[in-house]
Amino acid sequence: MKRGLRQWFSLPVGVLPRMLVTLAVMLIVGSVMMLSEAQALQASPTSLTFQAVQGGPNPPSKTVKVYKSSSRKVSWSGKDNAGWLSLSPTSGTLGSSTQVTVSVNISGLAAGTYSGTVTITTSRGSTVAIPVTLTLSAATSSTTTGTTAALAWNANAESDLAGYKVYSGTSSGQYGASVDVGKATSYQFSNLKLGTTYYFAVTAYDVNGNESLRSSEVSKSIY
């Protein structure tokens, strides 16, 4: 029995070194393959930029292609590092490529520039990071106001007429400070807020400062 065991494990001279060399080569090749796959994960585009106006709608979502040189299927997961940033889907299976959608939500954000990152990681340790920049501009009159309201009225015939005053407000019969337009018989209000109904009336005043009763009220809704 012992002689049989010795014969089973005995090797001819020169065989053992070749086996060791072969094993060493296999280990090196395996390491190169793993390194190559880890380095191959890429994204297109490599970064994303969003622009929006404070108080306005969210900007359109953008699509990122994630790919690698190998077609070997691996699982992947994605994450972001900002509350205003989101990714869909957040996981899946990756062959040679897949697509993810990146969105931003500007609700509650102050005007300014924000930076975030979307990171995709595979089950084999490959990672790609996609920087995301959001530029949120302050609201301007063109976005917070909608249109104008033009008023016109017939001239008074009194010889002591000195001018007219125009009143406006957002509740019927409730007006703010008047606008003295002199003897003009028209006036245009601008920078009126969208979604608001405005009410208008006009008075005349004489050279002594006496002011007439208000005219009939007119209104206009701004859409």
C-alpha positions as CSV (number, residue, x, y, z in Angstrom):
1,M,0.0,0.0,0.0
2,K,2.7,2.4,0.9
3,R,4.5,1.7,-2.4
4,G,1.3,2.3,-4.3
5,L,0.9,5.7,-2.6
6,R,4.4,6.7,-3.4
7,Q,3.9,5.8,-7.1
8,W,0.6,7.8,-7.2
9,F,2.3,11.0,-6.0
10,S,5.6,10.6,-7.6
11,L,6.3,12.8,-10.7
12,P,8.8,12.5,-13.4
13,V,11.7,15.0,-13.3
14,G,10.7,18.3,-15.1
15,V,6.9,17.9,-14.7
16,L,6.5,19.8,-11.4
17,P,8.2,23.0,-12.5
18,R,5.9,23.2,-15.6
19,M,2.8,22.8,-13.4
20,L,3.9,25.6,-11.1
21,V,4.5,27.8,-14.1
22,T,1.1,27.0,-15.5
23,L,-0.6,27.8,-12.2
24,A,1.2,31.1,-11.9
25,V,0.2,32.1,-15.4
26,M,-3.5,31.3,-14.6
27,L,-3.4,33.4,-11.5
28,I,-1.9,36.4,-13.3
29,V,-4.4,36.2,-16.2
30,G,-7.3,36.0,-13.7
31,S,-6.0,39.1,-11.9
32,V,-5.7,41.0,-15.2
33,M,-9.3,40.1,-16.2
34,M,-10.7,41.3,-12.9
35,L,-8.8,44.6,-13.1
36,S,-9.8,45.2,-16.7
37,E,-13.5,44.7,-15.9
38,A,-13.3,47.1,-12.9
39,Q,-11.7,49.8,-15.1
40,A,-14.1,49.3,-18.0
41,L,-17.3,50.7,-16.3
42,Q,-18.1,54.1,-17.9
43,A,-20.9,56.6,-18.3
44,S,-22.1,58.8,-21.1
45,P,-22.4,61.7,-20.7
46,T,-19.8,61.8,-18.0
47,S,-21.5,64.7,-16.1
48,L,-25.0,66.3,-16.0
49,T,-26.1,70.0,-15.8
50,F,-29.6,71.1,-15.0
51,Q,-31.0,74.7,-15.0
52,A,-34.2,76.0,-13.6
53,V,-35.9,79.1,-12.2
54,Q,-36.9,79.3,-8.6
55,G,-40.6,78.7,-8.2
56,G,-40.9,77.3,-11.7
57,P,-41.3,73.7,-13.0
58,N,-38.6,71.1,-12.5
59,P,-36.2,70.8,-15.5
60,P,-36.6,67.8,-17.8
61,S,-35.0,64.5,-16.6
62,K,-31.8,63.3,-18.4
63,T,-30.7,59.8,-19.4
64,V,-27.2,58.4,-18.8
65,K,-25.8,55.3,-20.5
66,V,-23.7,53.1,-18.3
67,Y,-21.6,50.6,-20.1
68,K,-18.5,48.3,-20.0
69,S,-16.3,46.5,-22.5
70,S,-17.3,43.0,-21.3
71,S,-20.8,41.6,-22.0
72,R,-20.7,39.4,-18.9
73,K,-23.8,40.0,-16.9
74,V,-23.4,41.5,-13.4
75,S,-25.9,43.1,-11.0
76,W,-25.6,46.8,-10.3
77,S,-27.0,49.4,-7.9
78,G,-27.2,53.1,-8.0
79,K,-27.4,55.9,-5.4
80,D,-27.3,59.7,-5.1
81,N,-26.0,62.0,-2.4
82,A,-28.5,64.9,-2.5
83,G,-32.1,65.3,-1.4
84,W,-33.0,67.2,-4.6
85,L,-31.5,64.4,-6.8
86,S,-33.1,61.1,-7.8
87,L,-32.2,58.1,-9.9
88,S,-34.4,55.6,-11.7
89,P,-34.1,52.6,-11.7
90,T,-31.8,52.2,-8.7
91,S,-30.7,48.6,-9.5
92,G,-30.7,46.0,-12.2
93,T,-28.6,43.7,-14.3
94,L,-25.9,45.0,-16.6
95,G,-24.6,43.2,-19.7
96,S,-22.7,45.4,-22.0
97,S,-24.8,48.5,-21.2
98,T,-27.9,49.9,-19.5
99,Q,-29.6,53.3,-19.1
100,V,-30.6,55.2,-16.0
101,T,-32.7,58.4,-15.7
102,V,-31.6,61.2,-13.5
103,S,-34.1,63.8,-12.2
104,V,-34.0,66.9,-9.9
105,N,-36.7,68.4,-7.7
106,I,-36.3,72.2,-7.1
107,S,-39.2,72.5,-4.7
108,G,-38.2,74.4,-1.6
109,L,-34.7,75.2,-2.9
110,A,-33.2,78.7,-2.7
111,A,-31.6,80.3,-5.7
112,G,-28.0,79.2,-6.2
113,T,-25.8,76.4,-7.5
114,Y,-26.0,72.9,-6.2
115,S,-23.7,69.9,-6.7
116,G,-24.4,66.2,-6.3
117,T,-23.2,62.8,-7.5
118,V,-24.9,59.7,-8.9
119,T,-22.8,56.6,-8.3
120,I,-23.2,53.2,-10.1
121,T,-21.6,50.1,-8.6
122,T,-21.6,46.6,-9.9
123,S,-21.5,43.3,-7.9
124,R,-17.8,42.9,-9.0
125,G,-16.7,46.2,-7.5
126,S,-16.7,48.3,-10.6
127,T,-17.8,51.9,-9.9
128,V,-18.5,55.0,-12.0
129,A,-19.5,58.4,-10.6
130,I,-21.5,61.0,-12.5
131,P,-21.2,64.6,-11.2
132,V,-24.5,66.6,-11.3
133,T,-24.8,70.4,-11.2
134,L,-28.1,72.3,-10.7
135,T,-28.2,76.0,-11.3
136,L,-31.3,77.6,-9.8
137,S,-31.9,81.2,-10.9
138,A,-33.9,83.7,-8.8
139,A,-37.4,84.4,-10.0
140,T,-37.8,87.5,-12.1
141,S,-40.7,89.6,-13.1
142,S,-41.2,87.7,-16.3
143,T,-41.9,84.5,-14.3
144,T,-43.8,85.9,-11.4
145,T,-46.0,88.3,-13.3
146,G,-48.2,87.7,-16.2
147,T,-49.6,90.6,-18.1
148,T,-51.0,94.2,-18.0
149,A,-54.4,95.8,-17.6
150,A,-55.2,98.9,-19.7
151,L,-57.9,101.3,-18.5
152,A,-59.6,104.1,-20.5
153,W,-62.4,106.5,-19.7
154,N,-64.3,109.5,-21.1
155,A,-63.0,112.9,-20.3
156,N,-65.0,115.2,-17.9
157,A,-66.4,118.4,-19.3
158,E,-65.9,120.6,-16.2
159,S,-63.7,123.7,-16.8
160,D,-62.0,123.3,-13.4
161,L,-61.0,119.7,-13.9
162,A,-57.4,119.2,-12.7
163,G,-56.9,115.5,-13.3
164,Y,-57.8,111.9,-12.5
165,K,-56.8,109.3,-10.0
166,V,-56.9,105.5,-10.7
167,Y,-57.5,103.0,-8.0
168,S,-56.7,99.2,-8.0
169,G,-57.0,96.3,-5.6
170,T,-57.4,92.5,-5.4
171,S,-60.8,92.6,-3.6
172,S,-63.9,94.3,-4.9
173,G,-64.3,97.8,-3.3
174,Q,-61.0,97.5,-1.5
175,Y,-58.2,99.6,-3.1
176,G,-54.7,100.6,-2.3
177,A,-53.1,104.0,-2.9
178,S,-54.3,105.8,-6.0
179,V,-52.2,106.7,-9.0
180,D,-52.5,110.4,-10.2
181,V,-52.5,110.4,-14.0
182,G,-53.1,114.1,-14.5
183,K,-55.5,114.8,-17.3
184,A,-54.8,111.6,-19.2
185,T,-57.8,109.5,-20.0
186,S,-56.1,106.1,-20.0
187,Y,-53.6,104.2,-17.8
188,Q,-51.9,100.8,-18.0
189,F,-51.0,98.7,-15.0
190,S,-48.1,96.3,-15.5
191,N,-46.4,93.5,-13.5
192,L,-49.7,91.9,-12.5
193,K,-49.5,88.5,-10.8
194,L,-50.8,85.5,-12.6
195,G,-53.9,83.8,-11.2
196,T,-55.1,87.0,-9.6
197,T,-58.2,89.1,-10.2
198,Y,-57.8,92.9,-10.1
199,Y,-60.5,95.6,-9.5
200,F,-60.2,99.1,-10.8
201,A,-62.0,102.5,-10.4
202,V,-61.3,106.1,-11.4
203,T,-62.1,109.5,-9.8
204,A,-61.8,113.1,-11.0
205,Y,-60.5,116.0,-9.0
206,D,-60.7,119.8,-9.5
207,V,-58.2,122.6,-9.1
208,N,-59.1,122.9,-5.4
209,G,-58.4,119.3,-4.7
210,N,-62.0,118.2,-4.5
211,E,-62.3,114.5,-5.5
212,S,-65.4,113.0,-7.1
213,L,-67.0,109.7,-6.2
214,R,-65.4,106.6,-7.8
215,S,-66.6,105.4,-11.2
216,S,-68.2,102.1,-11.7
217,E,-65.8,99.3,-10.9
218,V,-64.2,97.1,-13.6
219,S,-62.2,93.9,-13.1
220,K,-59.7,91.8,-14.9
221,S,-58.4,88.3,-14.1
222,I,-54.8,87.6,-15.0
223,Y,-54.1,84.1,-16.5
